């Protein structure tokens, strides 16, 4: 990932188990690919246009906001402060004004 592909970046320091760690957080725009209504939630698939990857969020609450394919949102990436097998980032789906819709770990 090139540094100029990132929309917003900041670094935080945290302490985990007595060890200080520096974690990076960044967010960038993405595009809604598909929205499907489930029983009590919406399933939303977004495309990270800079990386070409799709991310699935399965528990986006029902409106507001209304979501439609082609709409722009933000995805935020946070490094996970602890060791989990195969998991390095927490990804947060949010509106352009910063309202958190859902999150997942990859």
DRENDO-1510 file (C-alpha; in Angstrom, 1 decimal, always signed):
<recs>
REC; n; res; u; v; w
REC; 1; UNK; +0.0; +0.0; +0.0 .
REC; 2; UNK; +1.5; +3.3; -1.0 .
REC; 3; UNK; +1.6; +6.1; +1.5 .
REC; 4; UNK; -0.3; +8.5; -0.8 .
REC; 5; UNK; -3.2; +6.0; -1.0 .
REC; 6; UNK; -4.1; +6.6; +2.6 .
REC; 7; UNK; -6.7; +9.3; +3.3 .
REC; 8; UNK; -6.1; +9.8; +7.0 .
REC; 9; UNK; -3.4; +8.4; +9.2 .
REC; 10; UNK; -2.5; +8.7; +12.9 .
REC; 11; UNK; -0.5; +6.7; +15.4 .
REC; 12; UNK; -1.5; +5.9; +19.0 .
REC; 13; UNK; +0.5; +4.4; +21.9 .
REC; 14; UNK; -1.1; +1.8; +24.1 .
REC; 15; UNK; +0.0; -0.5; +26.8 .
REC; 16; UNK; -0.8; -4.2; +26.5 .
REC; 17; UNK; +0.4; -6.6; +29.3 .
REC; 18; UNK; +2.9; -4.0; +30.6 .
REC; 19; UNK; +4.5; -3.5; +27.1 .
REC; 20; UNK; +4.1; -0.2; +25.3 .
REC; 21; UNK; +3.1; -0.6; +21.7 .
REC; 22; UNK; +2.7; +1.9; +18.9 .
REC; 23; UNK; -0.3; +1.2; +16.6 .
REC; 24; UNK; -1.3; +2.8; +13.3 .
REC; 25; UNK; -4.8; +3.7; +12.4 .
REC; 26; UNK; -5.9; +4.9; +9.0 .
REC; 27; UNK; -9.0; +5.2; +6.9 .
REC; 28; UNK; -9.9; +5.7; +3.3 .
REC; 29; UNK; -12.9; +5.9; +1.1 .
REC; 30; UNK; -14.6; +2.8; -0.3 .
REC; 31; UNK; -17.7; +2.1; -2.5 .
REC; 32; UNK; -20.8; +0.1; -1.5 .
REC; 33; UNK; -21.1; -2.9; -3.9 .
REC; 34; UNK; -24.1; -4.7; -2.5 .
REC; 35; UNK; -26.7; -4.3; +0.3 .
REC; 36; UNK; -28.9; -7.2; +1.3 .
REC; 37; UNK; -31.6; -7.1; +3.9 .
REC; 38; UNK; -31.3; -9.9; +6.6 .
REC; 39; UNK; -33.7; -10.5; +9.5 .
REC; 40; UNK; -32.7; -7.7; +11.8 .
REC; 41; UNK; -29.6; -6.4; +10.0 .
REC; 42; UNK; -28.2; -5.5; +6.6 .
REC; 43; UNK; -25.4; -7.3; +4.9 .
REC; 44; UNK; -23.1; -4.8; +3.2 .
REC; 45; UNK; -20.2; -5.5; +0.8 .
REC; 46; UNK; -17.8; -2.7; +0.1 .
REC; 47; UNK; -14.9; -2.4; -2.4 .
REC; 48; UNK; -11.7; -0.8; -1.3 .
REC; 49; UNK; -10.9; +0.8; -4.7 .
REC; 50; UNK; -7.2; +1.4; -3.9 .
REC; 51; UNK; -6.5; -2.2; -3.0 .
REC; 52; UNK; -9.2; -3.8; -5.1 .
REC; 53; UNK; -10.4; -5.9; -2.1 .
REC; 54; UNK; -14.0; -6.5; -1.0 .
REC; 55; UNK; -15.0; -6.5; +2.6 .
REC; 56; UNK; -18.2; -8.0; +4.0 .
REC; 57; UNK; -20.0; -6.5; +7.0 .
REC; 58; UNK; -22.8; -8.7; +8.2 .
REC; 59; UNK; -24.4; -6.7; +11.0 .
REC; 60; UNK; -25.0; -3.2; +9.8 .
REC; 61; UNK; -28.1; -1.9; +11.6 .
REC; 62; UNK; -31.1; -0.9; +9.6 .
REC; 63; UNK; -31.6; +2.7; +8.5 .
REC; 64; UNK; -30.5; +5.3; +9.1 .
REC; 65; UNK; -28.5; +5.8; +7.0 .
REC; 66; UNK; -29.9; +4.4; +3.8 .
REC; 67; UNK; -27.2; +2.6; +1.8 .
REC; 68; UNK; -27.2; +1.9; -1.9 .
REC; 69; UNK; -24.7; +0.4; -4.3 .
REC; 70; UNK; -22.3; +3.1; -5.6 .
REC; 71; UNK; -22.4; +5.1; -2.4 .
REC; 72; UNK; -19.2; +6.2; -0.8 .
REC; 73; UNK; -18.3; +5.3; +2.8 .
REC; 74; UNK; -15.1; +5.1; +4.9 .
REC; 75; UNK; -13.3; +1.9; +6.0 .
REC; 76; UNK; -10.9; +2.4; +8.9 .
REC; 77; UNK; -8.0; +0.0; +9.6 .
REC; 78; UNK; -6.6; -0.4; +13.1 .
REC; 79; UNK; -3.7; -2.6; +14.0 .
REC; 80; UNK; -4.7; -5.2; +16.6 .
REC; 81; UNK; -2.6; -4.6; +19.8 .
REC; 82; UNK; -2.4; -8.3; +20.7 .
REC; 83; UNK; -1.4; -11.5; +18.9 .
REC; 84; UNK; -4.2; -13.4; +17.3 .
REC; 85; UNK; -3.6; -16.2; +14.8 .
REC; 86; UNK; -4.1; -14.9; +11.3 .
REC; 87; UNK; -5.7; -11.6; +12.4 .
REC; 88; UNK; -3.8; -8.3; +12.0 .
REC; 89; UNK; -6.4; -5.6; +11.6 .
REC; 90; UNK; -9.8; -4.5; +12.9 .
REC; 91; UNK; -11.7; -2.9; +10.0 .
REC; 92; UNK; -14.5; -0.5; +10.8 .
REC; 93; UNK; -17.2; +0.6; +8.3 .
REC; 94; UNK; -18.3; +4.2; +8.8 .
REC; 95; UNK; -20.2; +6.9; +7.1 .
REC; 96; UNK; -18.4; +9.9; +5.7 .
REC; 97; UNK; -19.2; +11.9; +8.8 .
REC; 98; UNK; -17.6; +9.3; +11.1 .
REC; 99; UNK; -20.7; +7.3; +12.3 .
REC; 100; UNK; -19.6; +3.7; +12.9 .
REC; 101; UNK; -21.8; +1.2; +11.1 .
REC; 102; UNK; -20.1; -2.2; +11.8 .
REC; 103; UNK; -16.6; -3.7; +12.2 .
REC; 104; UNK; -14.8; -7.0; +11.5 .
REC; 105; UNK; -11.3; -8.4; +12.0 .
REC; 106; UNK; -9.0; -9.7; +9.3 .
</recs>
